[in-house]
Every structure is written in C-alpha cells, then in structure tokens.
C-alpha cells in the first residue's frame, strides 16, 4: 500500500469515529515518516467537497487541518458532482469519486464497476489531449442517468 493510501485510510478511520477531526500536519507527517507536503497532497486530492468533505486549514501553530464529513442526500451529491467535474477528468479522479460513492452507498458494486470500466484509460484509447474530456462527459452522463434512475 502506498503512503498516500495509508494516510487516507488513517484519516477516514478517524472520520468514522468522529464527525470532525483536527489534524496537525507536522505530527501526522512524522507518524507516517513523510514530509508535510505529502499530507497536503492527500488532503487536497482525496478530501474534496465533491467527495463529501469540508476541509479548513488553520495557519500557525504547526498547521492544523480540520476535516468534516458532509451529509448529502442522493440527488444533492449527484448534482454537485456533475457541476464540479468540469470539462476534464483524470482516471485517478474518476476512481476516487467512484470509491467515495461506494463508501457512501450511493453506488452498488455493479454500478461502480460499470462506471469504472467505461472511464478507464484502457477503454478510452484516444489521444491524450481529448481523453480526459471524453472521460468527464461519460462520467457526467452516467451520473445524470443514475440521478434520474435510468441507470
């Protein structure tokens, strides 16, 4: 397991116990034997509002970060995701969102597998400059159809 995955898992386990967690960036970096920027990377890529998290960064005093799980109903999260995806989406971003939707039980295993296959780089054998745009369109369309229960 990569260090980023371990940090993400640790934070998510804390969030399963508590509604809100406050993390000292430097202390967490020492615990995982990494640099504080690695903590920043994990938080900025895996704890986004589109993934159901509110992150507040406090300056000074070692740089603490507060992370809260946001509560959504199904329609809210699909609408927000569709609006926040933008014109392009990497395979990594798609995989993270799929994983989060699974953990919130907004997708079942079969739906997640279908979206993952449809947005995978191996399927999208396109020039690099348009691959992420096509992936975003496919992902949004699948979410729209799920939201309308046509999936």
N, C-alpha and C positions, 0 to 999 in steps of 0.2 A: 504494500500500500504506500502511495506517495505521501510525502509530508503534508501537502495541501489537503489531501483526503483525510488524513488523521486529524488535522486541525479542525476541518469542517465537522467531522464526526464528533469530536470533543465538544464543540460549541453547540451542536444540535442536541447532544445528550443533555447538556446543561439546560437548554431551552425546553426540553421535555419535562424537566423537573420544576423549572421556574418560568413564570410569564415573561420575565425580563432578566437579562444578565448584564453585568458590568465587567468588562474585561480590561485588565491592564496589559497594554500591548507588549511592553518590555518583559513583564513577568511571563506572559504566555510564550513569547519568543524564547526565553531561557528554558522554559519547561520542555519545549519541542526542539531545542538546540538549533534554532534558526535565527535569521535576522528579523527585526520588527517589520521590515517591508514585506516579508512573506505573510505575516499576519494581515497586513493591509490588503495584500493581493487576494487572500482567501475571502476576506470580508467583502471586498468590492466586487468580486466575481460570483460569490455563492450566497450572499445575503442581501440581494437587491429587493427593492419594493415589488418588482414583478414576480419575485419568488416568495413573496409573503412576509418580508421582514422590514422593519423600520430600524435604521442604524443612525445613531447620533454619536458624533465624535467630540470628545472633550479635550481641549488643549491644556497643556501644562500638567504638572504632577505625574509625569510618566506616560501621559497619553492614554487615557481610558476611553473605551468604546462601550456604548450601551446598545444592546440588540434586543428588540422585542419582536415577537411573532404577531403578525397582524391577522385578524379574523376576517374572513370573506365568506360570502355565500357563492355558490357556483357561478351565477351569472356575473357577479362583480369581478371575480378573478379572470374569467374568460374575456370580458370586455376590456379590462385593464391590460391583460397580456396582449390582446390583439392591437390595442393602441400603442403599447410600449415597445413592441418588437421592432418597429421601424421598417426600413426598406431592405435591410440585410440582416442575416443571422448566421453565425458560425455553427458548425456541427456541435462544438462544445457547449455553446449557449443553448442549443436545442436539447441536448442531452440533460443539461442541468434542469431546465424547465420541466421536461418530461419526468425526471426523477422527483422533483418537488410536487408536481401534480399527483404523482403516485402516492407520495407520502401523505398528502392531504386527502387522499382517497377521492380525488376529483377525476381520476382515470382508473380504469381497471387494467390488469396486466395485458390483456389483448389489445386494448386501445393504445396503450403505451408502446407496445411492440410495433403496431401498425404505423404509428407516427414516427417512431424511431427508424424503421425501415424506409419509409417514404422520404425522410430528410437526411439519410445517410450519404456520406461522400461517395461510397461505392456505387450507389444508385444514381447519384447526380454526377454522371460523367460529363461534365461541362467545363468550358474554360473557367479558370479561377475567377476572372473578373465578373462573371454573372452567376456563379454557383450559389453564393450566399444570398443573392437577391431571389433566386428561384426557390431556395430553401425557405426563406421568410414567407413567400407567397403561399407555398404548400402548407407550411405550419399554420399560418393565419387561417387559411381556408378550412383546414381540418378543425381548428378550434371553433370557427364560426358554425360549422356543421354540427359539432358536438353541442355547442351552446343552444342551437335550435333543435337539438335532439334528432337530427337527421343522420347521425353517425352510425 
